[in-house]
């Protein structure tokens, strides 16, 4: 709504221009209607589309001044169709207004567009038929025939199917089988009950034989044959098209993908490489095949070097395009070849120094290559681009934490200019600092950071949970304060199993053993569901956080008299954290080693 004063000025200017020579009452009436609609559109998804709003204002004023101006009324209705919810009454009214205007105006230009909006079958057929009569073009008659067959099949109206077939026959007698005919026939065929696949195959072959080997015809025929499960025939058409029309890039790309769909990965790689390394093809048209190669051979190490070489050649082929360098670099990083990835990442940054994601990837590559100083330097350069955005520094700090390098996890955050950071983001920074201090055993500093995080953003559930867990692990901690904090976190995220585990551990320390068991059961249920929903790669990684929860669960089950179940839970904990001596001793002695406050 902040833009409304400027829109109102535009409105008034348009109204004055559009109504020159008219009386003040009509001008005011037109302006009032337009103003009302501007207020409506400012609340819609297109509120930031100044061009659309400007066009709407002009046509709305014109339509208000002269309701008999069919063009203006229709343009208003069409803009309504572009803006409004298709389920709204406004949309339905607009469609009817645009339809009526189209039917009343022989020179109308919106008919083809309205066909895409109409959902009532009779309205749709009337629109398509009117277009055919006005223009008398074979393509439009084919689309009309296809609609007749599709609607006839969908609504069990065989007379419409027959009418569509008669139109097809008439066009074929006049012009032969044209591309639009075979396309619309196939579209209707897909929705027909008891469709005759053999007949459709024969029609497609007849179409190619009659219409000639243009690249478009061969492309269409190959797609239809592929959809009809005639992959070998589709390959024949596609290959013929590629050999006869090598400059028709859509067919070359499709031919490569078609080889892959029939299981010929060698041919796919050959065709894809030729396509990707063709200097005449723009990079933006190569991206789908690049991603296809990477995905197809991600689990085939024998092809990795070939793909690396291909992406390196692609980078050299497009030396001024950052994305060519990024394709190369990110693939190398994905193969865990960070040293090799550094150069293409740096080239990408030399082309575009403002891409924050590239800095993050480059810093990750330096980190994996154990160039710690360069990683920190890179992230500081990234942060300098926008000091209100600390996400890059926080990401790198987490990377250091994952490596167990908590000092550098703190150091990377030293670049933060607190005066430039919004309070909610600064709250995250203090939470991460608290985590680093906690891991370093500096409990006082960790406590201070978590409390500062909550001062900056009281709704920060993660900081509330972390502080609660810090308190409960301190033998002198205030368990009531810890309970209040974790409850605050759970209000924000009631199914977070880490928060549930913290609450269960607090209840355990309060000697509320039955309550603790109910809470830890919910934590385990949620954790296991979350683990099952994770990707296979994530599931294969040992999760020490899960180990802590299984360990807590074992203790809680033990004090509730469920000794065998406790042992089973400790075994799960030790499997995830095999170097933990405390868990190992619990299993050796089959008892709790932690002291419980009496």
C-alpha positions in Angstrom: 0.0 0.0 0.0 3.0 2.4 0.3 2.9 2.8 -3.5 -0.7 4.1 -3.5 0.0 7.8 -3.4 2.1 7.5 -6.7 -0.6 5.4 -8.2 -3.2 7.9 -7.3 -1.3 10.7 -9.1 -1.0 8.4 -12.1 -4.8 7.7 -11.8 -5.6 11.4 -11.8 -3.3 12.2 -14.7 -4.8 9.4 -16.8 -8.3 10.4 -15.8 -7.7 14.0 -16.9 -6.1 13.0 -20.2 -8.8 10.4 -21.0 -11.7 12.7 -20.3 -10.6 15.9 -21.9 -13.7 17.7 -23.1 -16.1 15.8 -20.8 -17.8 17.3 -17.8 -16.4 17.2 -14.3 -19.0 14.7 -13.0 -18.1 12.1 -15.5 -14.4 12.6 -14.8 -15.0 12.2 -11.1 -17.1 9.1 -11.6 -14.5 7.4 -13.8 -11.7 8.3 -11.4 -13.7 7.0 -8.4 -14.2 3.6 -10.2 -10.6 3.4 -11.1 -9.4 4.4 -7.6 -11.6 1.7 -6.1 -10.0 -0.9 -8.4 -6.5 0.3 -7.7 -7.2 -0.3 -4.0 -8.4 -3.8 -4.8 -5.4 -4.6 -7.0 -2.9 -3.3 -4.4 -4.1 -6.3 -2.3 -3.5 -8.8 -5.0 -0.5 -10.8 -6.1 0.3 -8.4 -8.9 0.5 -5.3 -6.7 4.1 -4.6 -7.7 3.4 -4.8 -11.4 3.3 -1.1 -12.3 3.0 -1.7 -16.0 -0.1 -3.8 -15.5 -1.7 -1.3 -13.0 -1.0 1.6 -15.4 -2.6 -0.3 -18.3 -5.5 -1.2 -16.0 -6.1 2.4 -15.0 -6.1 3.7 -18.5 -8.6 1.1 -19.8 -10.7 1.3 -16.7 -11.2 5.0 -17.0 -11.9 4.7 -20.7 -14.5 2.0 -20.0 -16.1 3.9 -17.2 -16.5 7.0 -19.4 -18.0 5.0 -22.3 -19.6 1.6 -21.4 -20.2 1.1 -25.2 -16.5 1.1 -25.9 -16.1 -2.6 -26.5 -12.3 -2.6 -26.8 -11.9 -0.8 -23.5 -14.4 -3.0 -21.7 -12.7 -6.2 -23.0 -9.2 -4.9 -22.1 -10.4 -4.3 -18.5 -11.9 -7.8 -18.4 -8.7 -9.4 -19.7 -6.6 -7.7 -17.1 -9.0 -9.0 -14.5 -8.4 -12.5 -15.8 -4.6 -12.0 -15.5 -4.9 -10.7 -11.9 -7.8 -12.5 -10.2 -8.2 -15.8 -8.5 -9.8 -18.2 -11.1 -12.3 -19.3 -8.4 -13.5 -15.8 -7.6 -16.7 -14.2 -8.9 -14.6 -11.3 -10.3 -12.8 -13.8 -12.6 -16.0 -15.4 -13.7 -17.6 -12.0 -14.4 -14.5 -10.9 -16.3 -14.5 -14.0 -18.4 -18.1 -13.5 -19.4 -17.4 -9.8 -20.2 -14.4 -10.7 -22.3 -16.3 -13.5 -24.0 -19.2 -11.2 -24.9 -16.9 -8.5 -26.2 -15.0 -11.1 -28.4 -18.3 -12.4 -29.8 -19.4 -8.8 -30.6 -16.2 -7.7 -32.2 -15.1 -9.3 -35.5 -11.6 -7.8 -35.3 -11.0 -9.0 -31.7 -7.5 -10.2 -30.9 -8.1 -11.9 -27.6 -9.9 -15.0 -28.7 -6.9 -17.4 -28.6 -6.1 -16.3 -25.1 -9.6 -16.6 -23.9 -9.6 -20.3 -25.0 -7.0 -20.9 -22.3 -9.2 -19.4 -19.6 -12.6 -20.8 -20.4 -13.5 -24.0 -18.4 -17.1 -24.4 -19.5 -17.1 -26.8 -22.4 -19.8 -25.0 -24.5 -18.1 -21.6 -24.0 -14.8 -23.1 -25.0 -16.3 -24.7 -28.1 -18.1 -21.4 -29.1 -14.8 -19.5 -28.7 -12.9 -22.0 -30.8 -15.6 -22.1 -33.5 -15.8 -18.4 -33.7 -12.0 -18.2 -34.2 -12.3 -20.7 -37.0 -15.1 -18.9 -38.8 -13.4 -15.5 -38.6 -9.9 -16.7 -39.7 -10.6 -19.9 -41.7 -7.2 -21.3 -40.9 -6.4 -25.1 -41.0 -4.5 -24.9 -37.7 -7.5 -23.4 -35.9 -9.9 -25.8 -37.5 -7.6 -28.6 -36.2 -7.6 -27.2 -32.7 -11.4 -27.0 -32.8 -11.7 -30.6 -34.0 -9.3 -31.7 -31.3 -11.5 -29.9 -28.7 -14.6 -31.5 -30.0 -13.1 -35.0 -29.6 -11.6 -34.2 -26.2 -14.8 -32.7 -24.8 -16.8 -35.4 -26.4 -14.7 -38.2 -24.8 -14.6 -36.4 -21.4 -18.4 -35.7 -21.2 -19.6 -38.8 -23.0 -20.9 -36.8 -26.0 -20.2 -39.1 -29.0 -21.8 -36.6 -31.4 -19.0 -34.2 -30.7 -16.4 -36.9 -31.3 -18.0 -37.6 -34.7 -18.1 -33.9 -35.6 -14.4 -33.5 -34.8 -13.6 -36.5 -36.9 -15.5 -35.1 -39.9 -13.5 -31.8 -39.6 -10.3 -33.8 -39.6 -11.3 -35.6 -42.7 -12.3 -32.4 -44.5 -8.9 -30.8 -43.7 -7.0 -33.9 -44.8 -8.8 -33.9 -48.1 -8.0 -30.2 -48.6 -4.5 -30.0 -47.2 -3.3 -33.5 -46.2 -2.2 -34.4 -42.7 -0.6 -31.3 -41.2 1.3 -31.0 -38.0 -1.5 -29.3 -36.0 -3.8 -32.1 -37.0 -1.6 -34.9 -35.8 -0.8 -33.0 -32.6 -4.4 -32.3 -31.7 -5.4 -35.8 -32.7 -2.8 -37.3 -30.4 -3.9 -34.9 -27.6 -7.5 -36.1 -28.0 -6.4 -39.7 -28.3 -4.8 -39.6 -24.9 -8.1 -38.9 -23.2 -10.2 -41.3 -25.4 -11.6 -44.5 -23.8 -10.5 -47.6 -25.6 -8.1 -45.6 -27.8 -6.7 -47.4 -30.8 -2.9 -47.2 -30.4 -2.2 -49.0 -33.6 -4.3 -46.5 -35.5 -2.5 -43.5 -33.9 0.9 -45.1 -34.8 -0.2 -45.5 -38.4 -1.6 -41.9 -38.5 1.8 -40.6 -37.3 3.7 -42.6 -39.9 1.3 -41.3 -42.6 1.8 -37.8 -41.4 5.6 -38.0 -41.8 5.3 -39.6 -45.2 2.9 -37.0 -46.5 4.2 -33.8 -44.8 7.9 -34.3 -45.5 11.0 -34.4 -43.4 11.1 -31.0 -41.8 12.8 -30.8 -38.4 9.6 -29.8 -36.7 7.6 -32.7 -38.2 10.3 -35.2 -37.3 10.5 -33.8 -33.8 6.7 -34.1 -33.3 6.6 -37.6 -34.8 9.5 -38.8 -32.5 7.7 -37.3 -29.4 4.4 -39.0 -30.3 6.0 -42.4 -31.0 7.9 -42.2 -27.8 4.7 -41.4 -25.9 3.1 -44.4 -27.7 6.0 -46.7 -26.4 7.5 -47.0 -29.8 10.9 -45.9 -28.7 12.8 -47.6 -31.6 10.7 -45.7 -34.2 11.0 -42.5 -32.2 14.8 -42.9 -32.3 14.7 -43.4 -36.1 12.8 -40.2 -36.6 15.0 -38.3 -34.2 18.2 -39.6 -35.7 17.0 -38.7 -39.2 16.2 -35.2 -38.0 19.5 -34.7 -36.2 21.5 -35.9 -39.3 19.5 -33.9 -41.8 19.0 -30.8 -39.7 22.0 -30.5 -37.3 21.2 -26.8 -36.5 17.7 -27.7 -35.1 18.8 -27.7 -31.4 15.6 -28.9 -29.8 15.7 -32.1 -31.7 19.4 -32.7 -30.9 18.7 -32.3 -27.2 15.7 -34.5 -27.4 17.6 -37.2 -29.3 20.2 -37.3 -26.6 17.5 -37.7 -23.9 15.7 -40.3 -26.0 18.9 -42.5 -26.1 19.0 -42.3 -22.3 15.3 -43.3 -22.0 16.0 -46.5 -23.9 19.0 -47.3 -21.7 21.8 -46.4 -24.1 23.9 -44.3 -21.8 26.9 -44.4 -24.1 25.0 -42.8 -27.0 23.4 -40.4 -24.5 26.9 -39.3 -23.4 28.1 -38.9 -26.9 25.1 -36.9 -28.1 25.0 -34.8 -24.9 28.7 -33.9 -25.2 28.3 -32.9 -28.8 25.4 -30.7 -27.9 27.1 -29.2 -24.8 30.3 -28.4 -26.6 28.7 -26.9 -29.7 29.9 -23.3 -29.8 26.9 -22.2 -31.8 24.5 -23.1 -29.0 23.9 -20.7 -26.1 24.8 -21.9 -22.6 21.2 -21.3 -21.3 20.1 -24.0 -23.8 22.6 -26.5 -22.5 21.7 -26.5 -18.8 19.2 -29.3 -18.9 21.5 -31.7 -20.6 24.4 -30.7 -18.3 22.2 -31.5 -15.3 21.1 -34.7 -17.0 24.7 -35.9 -17.4 25.6 -35.1 -13.8 22.5 -36.8 -12.4 22.7 -39.8 -14.7 26.3 -40.7 -13.9 26.5 -39.5 -10.3 26.9 -43.1 -9.1 29.2 -44.2 -12.0 32.8 -43.2 -11.1 34.0 -44.5 -14.4 32.3 -41.5 -16.1 33.4 -38.8 -13.6 36.6 -37.8 -15.3 34.9 -37.6 -18.6 32.3 -35.3 -17.1 35.0 -33.2 -15.5 36.8 -32.9 -18.8 33.5 -31.9 -20.5 32.7 -29.2 -18.0 36.2 -27.9 -18.2 35.9 -27.6 -22.0 32.5 -26.0 -21.5 34.1 -23.4 -19.2 36.8 -22.7 -21.8 34.1 -22.4 -24.5 32.2 -19.8 -22.5 35.1 -17.9 -20.8 32.9 -14.9 -19.9 30.0 -16.8 -18.4 30.1 -17.4 -14.7 27.7 -20.3 -14.9 30.0 -22.3 -17.1 32.7 -21.9 -14.5 30.2 -22.7 -11.7 29.0 -25.9 -13.4 32.6 -27.1 -13.5 33.5 -26.0 -10.0 30.5 -27.3 -8.1 30.8 -30.7 -9.9 34.4 -30.9 -8.7 33.4 -29.9 -5.2 30.7 -32.6 -5.3 33.3 -35.2 -6.2 35.3 -34.0 -3.2 38.1 -32.5 -5.3 38.3 -29.1 -3.6 41.8 -28.1 -4.8 40.7 -28.5 -8.4 37.4 -26.6 -7.7 39.2 -23.4 -6.4 40.3 -22.1 -9.8 36.9 -22.3 -11.6 35.2 -20.7 -8.5 37.7 -17.9 -8.6 37.1 -17.4 -12.3 33.3 -17.2 -11.7 34.0 -14.5 -9.1 36.2 -12.6 -11.5 33.2 -12.4 -13.8 30.6 -11.6 -11.1 32.0 -10.3 -7.8 28.6 -9.9 -6.3 27.4 -13.6 -6.2 27.3 -14.4 -2.5 26.7 -18.1 -3.2 30.0 -18.3 -5.1 31.9 -16.9 -2.2 30.3 -19.5 0.1 31.2 -22.4 -2.3 34.8 -21.1 -2.7 35.2 -20.8 1.1 34.0 -24.3 1.4 36.5 -25.5 -1.2 39.3 -23.7 0.7 38.1 -25.2 4.0 38.1 -28.8 2.5 41.5 -28.1 1.1 42.6 -27.1 4.7 43.3 -23.5 3.6 41.7 -22.1 6.7 43.0 -18.5 6.3 41.8 -18.3 2.7 38.4 -19.7 3.7 38.0 -17.0 6.4 39.3 -14.3 4.0 36.8 -15.3 1.4 33.9 -15.2 3.8 35.0 -11.8 5.0 35.0 -10.6 1.4 31.5 -12.0 1.0 30.3 -10.3 4.2 31.7 -7.0 3.0 29.2 -7.0 0.1 26.3 -6.7 2.5 27.0 -6.2 6.2 23.3 -6.6 7.1 23.4 -10.2 5.9 25.4 -12.5 8.3 24.2 -15.7 6.7 27.5 -16.4 4.9 29.5 -16.0 8.1 27.1 -18.1 10.1 27.2 -20.8 7.5 31.0 -20.8 7.6 31.0 -20.8 11.4 28.8 -24.0 11.3 31.3 -25.6 8.9 34.1 -25.0 11.4 31.9 -26.3 14.2 31.2 -29.5 12.2 34.9 -29.9 11.9 35.4 -29.5 15.6 37.3 -26.2 15.1 35.3 -24.1 17.6 37.9 -21.4 17.9 37.7 -20.6 14.2 34.0 -21.0 14.5 34.2 -18.0 16.9 36.8 -16.1 14.8 34.7 -16.1 11.7 32.0 -14.2 13.5 34.4 -11.5 14.7 33.9 -9.7 11.4 30.2 -9.0 12.3 29.4 -5.3 12.5 26.6 -5.5 15.1 25.4 -2.0 14.3 24.5 -3.1 10.8 22.7 -6.3 11.6 19.0 -6.6 12.3 18.2 -7.9 15.8 16.8 -11.3 14.7 19.9 -12.1 12.7 22.2 -10.9 15.4 20.3 -13.2 17.8 21.4 -16.1 15.5 25.0 -14.9 15.7 25.0 -15.0 19.5 23.4 -18.4 19.5 26.2 -19.8 17.3 28.8 -18.1 19.5 27.1 -19.7 22.5 27.4 -23.1 20.8 31.1 -22.6 20.2 31.8 -21.5 23.7 29.8 -24.4 25.1 31.9 -26.9 23.1 35.1 -25.2 24.3 33.9 -25.7 27.9 33.5 -22.0 28.5 30.1 -22.3 30.1 29.9 -18.8 31.5 30.5 -17.3 28.0 28.0 -19.7 26.5 25.4 -18.8 29.1 26.0 -15.1 28.4 25.7 -15.5 24.6 22.5 -17.5 24.8 20.9 -14.9 27.1 22.0 -12.1 24.8 20.5 -14.0 21.9 17.2 -14.1 23.7 17.3 -10.4 24.6 17.7 -9.6 20.9 14.9 -12.1 19.9 12.8 -13.5 22.8 11.1 -15.9 20.3 14.4 -17.6 19.3 13.4 -21.2 20.2 16.9 -22.6 19.5 18.6 -20.2 21.9 15.9 -20.9 24.6 16.4 -24.7 24.2 20.2 -24.4 24.2 20.2 -22.2 27.4 17.8 -24.7 29.0 20.0 -27.6 28.3 23.1 -25.7 29.5 21.3 -25.1 32.8 20.1 -28.6 33.2 23.7 -30.0 32.6 25.0 -27.7 35.4 24.5 -29.4 38.8 23.8 -26.0 40.4 21.4 -24.9 37.6 17.9 -23.6 38.2 15.7 -26.4 36.8 12.6 -24.3 37.1 14.2 -21.6 34.8 15.3 -24.4 32.5 11.8 -25.8 32.3 10.3 -22.3 31.5 12.9 -21.9 28.7 12.3 -25.2 27.0 8.5 -24.8 27.3 9.0 -21.5 25.4 10.9 -23.3 22.7 8.3 -26.1 22.5 5.5 -23.5 22.1 7.3 -22.3 19.0 8.1 -25.8 17.7 6.1 -28.5 19.6 7.3 -31.5 17.6 11.1 -30.7 17.7 12.6 -33.9 19.1 15.7 -32.1 20.4 13.6 -29.7 22.4 11.5 -32.7 23.7 14.7 -34.4 24.7 15.7 -31.4 26.7 12.4 -31.3 28.5 12.5 -35.0 29.2 16.0 -34.6 30.7 14.8 -31.7 32.9 11.9 -33.9 34.1 14.4 -36.7 34.8 16.6 -34.3 36.9 13.4 -33.2 38.8 12.7 -36.9 39.6 9.5 -36.8 37.5 10.3 -40.1 36.0 6.9 -41.0 34.6 6.6 -37.6 33.0 10.1 -37.9 31.6 9.3 -41.3 30.0 6.2 -39.9 28.3 8.2 -37.0 26.9 11.2 -39.0 25.8 8.9 -41.5 24.0 7.5 -38.6 22.0 11.0 -37.4 21.3 12.1 -40.9 20.1 9.0 -41.3 17.9 9.5 -37.9 16.3 13.3 -38.5 15.9 12.8 -41.8 14.2 10.2 -40.5 11.8 12.5 -37.6 10.9 15.4 -40.1 10.3 13.2 -42.2 8.1 12.2 -39.1 6.1 15.9 -38.2 5.6 17.8 -39.0 2.4 19.9 -42.1 2.3 23.1 -40.1 2.4 21.9 -38.3 5.6 20.8 -41.6 7.1 24.2 -43.1 6.6 25.9 -40.4 8.6 26.4 -41.1 12.4 24.3 -38.6 14.3 25.8 -37.8 17.7 22.7 -35.7 18.6 20.6 -38.9 18.2 23.2 -40.8 20.4 22.6 -38.3 23.2 18.9 -38.8 23.0 19.1 -42.6 23.0 21.5 -42.3 26.0 19.0 -40.1 27.9 16.2 -42.5 26.9 18.1 -45.4 28.4 18.6 -43.6 31.7 14.9 -42.6 31.8 13.8 -46.1 31.0 16.1 -47.6 33.6 14.7 -45.5 36.5 11.2 -46.5 35.3 12.2 -50.2 35.9 12.5 -51.1 32.2 16.0 -52.5 32.4 16.1 -54.5 29.1 14.7 -51.7 27.2 17.3 -49.3 28.7 20.1 -51.6 27.6 18.8 -51.7 24.1 18.6 -47.9 24.0 22.2 -47.5 25.3 23.3 -50.0 22.6 21.8 -47.7 20.0 23.5 -44.7 21.5 26.9 -46.5 21.5 26.5 -47.5 17.9 26.1 -43.9 16.9 28.9 -42.7 19.3 31.3 -45.7 19.7 34.0 -43.7 21.5 31.8 -42.6 24.4 33.3 -44.2 27.5 30.3 -43.4 29.8 27.8 -45.2 27.5 30.2 -48.1 27.2 30.5 -48.4 31.0 26.7 -48.3 31.4 26.5 -51.3 29.1 29.3 -53.1 30.9 27.6 -52.6 34.3 24.0 -52.4 33.0 23.2 -49.6 35.3 23.1 -45.8 35.4 26.4 -44.0 36.3 24.8 -40.6 36.6 23.9 -39.5 40.1 20.2 -38.6 40.5 19.3 -35.9 42.9 17.2 -37.3 45.8 
